[in-house]
């Protein structure tokens, strides 16, 4: 309650209200795509930024790393969600969202944003695998987090918390020999992969 009335809390709410005006815009449609991490959504955008079609057949090690990161995000992010138990910006209003309203949104806390944490972690890992693509990958990692605000399912401070937690998680992963070995194999895999995917804007 105190945070809600603070300058940061008021700024969060103002940005939520302002971004409702984006409904139906191209940026709104991109936010819908970013919401779907796997089914032709966010992963396709990351593949385009990387210049390599990341999939289970061509880049199985990279694919495995990204899947593991998403699972790690749930493990690392859930205790913080449970502790802060922050209500999502959509609660208590009927403002437009880029995704359907569902009952789980009432109980799944807003901070940190798991999607933002995943997207930023993916951006960091893929940048390490292909440093020449750092600019588009990190830009996409930031934009993908901002899509959660545009969708109306998170406040911007939830997204920022997700990025911070994602950075710490990826740094911690580097101490694990299995992760180091996977990253070395994935770097070779990405270097040998054919350019792609098709249909990138």
PyMOL commands that set and color helices and strands:
alter all, ss='L'
color gray80, all
select helices_A, chain A and resi 7-22+26-35+42-50+60-84+103-106+114-129+131-151+156-173+177-192
alter helices_A, ss='H'
color red, helices_A
deselect
rebuild
show_as cartoon
